[in-house]
């Protein structure tokens, strides 16, 4: 009995570089996806080095997993937005299956929580949208909150993509959200701009204002005939002045000789996602029809 208890304890907390909270979040996520029992989920994860996909296959091979419906669903609605902090700027997209859920306070609270928890992470070594998004999904509180959100709404919640831009000397990040949600830093379209003052910056507020204004310009011009013209050469906010001319004037206010445009980004929620398969609403409709 003692030997069995020791084995059970080992199964529960077999370490793969994670603490108990992280492992329990993995167990809960696997149980939600497969509807398998708690102990079966633990066995599957321990036997597959705590990898969700491997654990799902392990359960399927043994006939334990009942369904993997949520994972197969398409989540093309949701929010994109920005979190600005001392470490830098985080841009991320959180998806749901329906726009109804995306507008709820619960979903927006999850969006805010991602930003808050990200401040505790070192994202400087993560490269590319998927790598940064994976780091966010692996954070214990974020992971557990996503699982809870899915359990509450019955819809898939997924951090699809994310990018992190670190704080740099004499540099400001500005963003603009179009079609905002009730949370001002999230909506359906997001633009981010990185501006750097050379040689040195004396008025950070002016540089920040310029970055925000140029990000707004990017959204406004994204549907215009000028969208393929280099950014500095575009007419700023549909005026006779170019973006380069606007930044030249703002450089004087910022107390520098020149303002350089660095990273720019324009994301629309759900862009590029092929919608297919049954959503949670579709599954409910089928159940009602067959009843």
Secondary structure by P-SEA (a helix, b strand, c coil): caaaaaaaaaaacccccccaaaaaaaaaaaaaaccccaaaaaaaaaaacccaaaaaaaaaaacccccccccccccccccccccccccbbbbbccccccccccccaaaaaaaaaaaaaaaaccccccccaaaaaaaaaacaaaaaaaaaaaaaccbbbbccccccccccccbbbbbcccccccccccccbbbbbbbbbccccccaaaaaaaaaaaaaaaaaacccccccccccccccccccccaaaaaaaaaaaaccccccccbbbbbccccccccccccaaaaaaaaaaac
